Amino acid sequence: MPTAPALILPVDGRQSATALAVARGTGRLLASLGFACVGELPLASGRRADLVALGRDGTVWIVEIKSSVEDFRADHKWPDYRLHCDRLLFATSPAVPVEIFPEDAGLIVADGFGAALLREAPEHRLHAATRKSMTLAFARAAALRLQGLADPQGRFLDVDL
């Protein structure tokens, strides 16, 4: 029986090797919790979320990946992500001290093989219109990326989300 060809996502070059490993392990954890994930999702605010996870019930989580203490200290935009999700979490590598992360966000520690949810994120339910907007953005990004994998010469990744 023939095997399916391996699908390889393009690397955009902005993430460090550590951040990519944390994203991979976090994605595996979220999948085990029943979530589908899309990375680098543009938000209506003009920001770009590292990982957006969509649950079977329509729950939206945003996971902000921090690969180092310096990465966390240099970023002041993460509070804006709360406007686009039901729960906000940080994901980091085992080398980063967990004490630096705020208590009012969830916390995941991950490597390239898996992750552990160390702290649940408090819930702040989205308004219905924002939930619809996030769900549509998630669906369009996922579908366009899948089309891009099926037809690498197509222009699917250039379509505005």
Contacts in CASP RR format, 6 or more apart in sequence:
PFRMAT RR
TARGET T0000
AUTHOR 0000-0000-0000
METHOD contacts of the structure
MODEL  1
MPTAPALILPVDGRQSATALAVARGTGRLLASLGFACVGELPLASGRRAD
LVALGRDGTVWIVEIKSSVEDFRADHKWPDYRLHCDRLLFATSPAVPVEI
FPEDAGLIVADGFGAALLREAPEHRLHAATRKSMTLAFARAAALRLQGLA
DPQGRFLDVDL
7 149 0 8 1.000
8 149 0 8 1.000
9 145 0 8 1.000
9 149 0 8 1.000
10 157 0 8 1.000
11 20 0 8 1.000
12 40 0 8 1.000
15 23 0 8 1.000
15 65 0 8 1.000
15 67 0 8 1.000
16 67 0 8 1.000
18 67 0 8 1.000
18 68 0 8 1.000
18 93 0 8 1.000
18 95 0 8 1.000
19 50 0 8 1.000
19 65 0 8 1.000
19 67 0 8 1.000
19 71 0 8 1.000
21 93 0 8 1.000
21 110 0 8 1.000
21 111 0 8 1.000
21 112 0 8 1.000
22 65 0 8 1.000
22 67 0 8 1.000
22 91 0 8 1.000
22 92 0 8 1.000
22 93 0 8 1.000
22 110 0 8 1.000
22 111 0 8 1.000
22 112 0 8 1.000
22 115 0 8 1.000
23 39 0 8 1.000
23 50 0 8 1.000
23 51 0 8 1.000
23 65 0 8 1.000
23 91 0 8 1.000
23 110 0 8 1.000
24 110 0 8 1.000
24 112 0 8 1.000
24 113 0 8 1.000
24 114 0 8 1.000
25 110 0 8 1.000
25 111 0 8 1.000
25 112 0 8 1.000
25 113 0 8 1.000
25 114 0 8 1.000
25 115 0 8 1.000
26 37 0 8 1.000
26 51 0 8 1.000
26 63 0 8 1.000
26 65 0 8 1.000
26 91 0 8 1.000
26 108 0 8 1.000
26 110 0 8 1.000
26 114 0 8 1.000
26 115 0 8 1.000
27 35 0 8 1.000
27 37 0 8 1.000
27 51 0 8 1.000
27 53 0 8 1.000
27 115 0 8 1.000
28 113 0 8 1.000
28 114 0 8 1.000
28 115 0 8 1.000
29 108 0 8 1.000
29 110 0 8 1.000
29 114 0 8 1.000
29 115 0 8 1.000
29 116 0 8 1.000
29 117 0 8 1.000
30 37 0 8 1.000
30 51 0 8 1.000
30 53 0 8 1.000
30 61 0 8 1.000
30 63 0 8 1.000
31 37 0 8 1.000
33 117 0 8 1.000
34 55 0 8 1.000
34 56 0 8 1.000
35 53 0 8 1.000
35 54 0 8 1.000
35 55 0 8 1.000
35 59 0 8 1.000
35 61 0 8 1.000
36 53 0 8 1.000
36 54 0 8 1.000
36 55 0 8 1.000
36 138 0 8 1.000
36 142 0 8 1.000
37 51 0 8 1.000
37 52 0 8 1.000
37 53 0 8 1.000
37 54 0 8 1.000
38 51 0 8 1.000
38 52 0 8 1.000
38 54 0 8 1.000
38 138 0 8 1.000
38 141 0 8 1.000
38 142 0 8 1.000
38 145 0 8 1.000
39 49 0 8 1.000
39 50 0 8 1.000
39 51 0 8 1.000
39 52 0 8 1.000
39 141 0 8 1.000
40 48 0 8 1.000
40 49 0 8 1.000
40 50 0 8 1.000
41 48 0 8 1.000
41 49 0 8 1.000
41 51 0 8 1.000
41 52 0 8 1.000
41 137 0 8 1.000
41 138 0 8 1.000
41 141 0 8 1.000
41 161 0 8 1.000
42 48 0 8 1.000
42 137 0 8 1.000
42 141 0 8 1.000
42 161 0 8 1.000
43 49 0 8 1.000
43 81 0 8 1.000
43 84 0 8 1.000
43 137 0 8 1.000
44 84 0 8 1.000
44 133 0 8 1.000
44 137 0 8 1.000
45 80 0 8 1.000
45 83 0 8 1.000
45 84 0 8 1.000
47 77 0 8 1.000
47 80 0 8 1.000
47 81 0 8 1.000
49 62 0 8 1.000
49 63 0 8 1.000
49 64 0 8 1.000
49 81 0 8 1.000
49 84 0 8 1.000
49 85 0 8 1.000
50 62 0 8 1.000
50 63 0 8 1.000
50 64 0 8 1.000
50 65 0 8 1.000
50 91 0 8 1.000
51 62 0 8 1.000
51 63 0 8 1.000
51 65 0 8 1.000
51 91 0 8 1.000
52 60 0 8 1.000
52 61 0 8 1.000
52 62 0 8 1.000
52 63 0 8 1.000
52 85 0 8 1.000
52 134 0 8 1.000
52 138 0 8 1.000
53 60 0 8 1.000
53 61 0 8 1.000
53 62 0 8 1.000
53 63 0 8 1.000
54 60 0 8 1.000
54 135 0 8 1.000
54 138 0 8 1.000
55 61 0 8 1.000
58 131 0 8 1.000
58 135 0 8 1.000
59 86 0 8 1.000
59 87 0 8 1.000
60 84 0 8 1.000
60 85 0 8 1.000
60 86 0 8 1.000
60 87 0 8 1.000
60 126 0 8 1.000
60 131 0 8 1.000
60 134 0 8 1.000
60 135 0 8 1.000
60 138 0 8 1.000
61 85 0 8 1.000
61 86 0 8 1.000
61 87 0 8 1.000
61 88 0 8 1.000
61 89 0 8 1.000
61 121 0 8 1.000
62 81 0 8 1.000
62 84 0 8 1.000
62 85 0 8 1.000
62 87 0 8 1.000
62 88 0 8 1.000
62 89 0 8 1.000
63 89 0 8 1.000
63 90 0 8 1.000
63 91 0 8 1.000
63 108 0 8 1.000
64 75 0 8 1.000
64 78 0 8 1.000
64 81 0 8 1.000
64 88 0 8 1.000
64 89 0 8 1.000
64 90 0 8 1.000
64 91 0 8 1.000
65 90 0 8 1.000
65 91 0 8 1.000
65 92 0 8 1.000
66 72 0 8 1.000
66 75 0 8 1.000
66 90 0 8 1.000
66 91 0 8 1.000
66 92 0 8 1.000
66 96 0 8 1.000
66 101 0 8 1.000
67 92 0 8 1.000
67 93 0 8 1.000
67 96 0 8 1.000
68 95 0 8 1.000
68 96 0 8 1.000
69 96 0 8 1.000
69 97 0 8 1.000
69 100 0 8 1.000
72 90 0 8 1.000
72 92 0 8 1.000
72 96 0 8 1.000
72 100 0 8 1.000
72 101 0 8 1.000
73 100 0 8 1.000
78 88 0 8 1.000
78 90 0 8 1.000
78 105 0 8 1.000
81 88 0 8 1.000
82 88 0 8 1.000
82 124 0 8 1.000
83 130 0 8 1.000
84 126 0 8 1.000
84 130 0 8 1.000
84 134 0 8 1.000
85 126 0 8 1.000
85 134 0 8 1.000
86 123 0 8 1.000
86 124 0 8 1.000
86 125 0 8 1.000
86 126 0 8 1.000
87 106 0 8 1.000
87 121 0 8 1.000
87 122 0 8 1.000
87 123 0 8 1.000
87 124 0 8 1.000
88 105 0 8 1.000
88 106 0 8 1.000
88 121 0 8 1.000
89 105 0 8 1.000
89 106 0 8 1.000
89 107 0 8 1.000
89 108 0 8 1.000
89 121 0 8 1.000
90 101 0 8 1.000
90 105 0 8 1.000
90 106 0 8 1.000
90 107 0 8 1.000
90 108 0 8 1.000
91 107 0 8 1.000
91 108 0 8 1.000
91 109 0 8 1.000
91 110 0 8 1.000
91 115 0 8 1.000
92 98 0 8 1.000
92 101 0 8 1.000
92 107 0 8 1.000
92 108 0 8 1.000
92 109 0 8 1.000
92 110 0 8 1.000
93 109 0 8 1.000
93 110 0 8 1.000
93 111 0 8 1.000
94 109 0 8 1.000
94 111 0 8 1.000
98 107 0 8 1.000
98 109 0 8 1.000
98 118 0 8 1.000
101 107 0 8 1.000
103 119 0 8 1.000
104 122 0 8 1.000
105 119 0 8 1.000
105 121 0 8 1.000
105 122 0 8 1.000
106 117 0 8 1.000
106 118 0 8 1.000
106 119 0 8 1.000
106 120 0 8 1.000
106 121 0 8 1.000
106 122 0 8 1.000
107 117 0 8 1.000
107 118 0 8 1.000
107 119 0 8 1.000
108 115 0 8 1.000
108 116 0 8 1.000
108 117 0 8 1.000
108 118 0 8 1.000
109 115 0 8 1.000
109 116 0 8 1.000
109 118 0 8 1.000
110 116 0 8 1.000
126 134 0 8 1.000
137 161 0 8 1.000
140 161 0 8 1.000
141 161 0 8 1.000
144 156 0 8 1.000
144 157 0 8 1.000
144 159 0 8 1.000
144 161 0 8 1.000
145 156 0 8 1.000
145 157 0 8 1.000
147 154 0 8 1.000
147 156 0 8 1.000
148 154 0 8 1.000
148 156 0 8 1.000
148 157 0 8 1.000
END
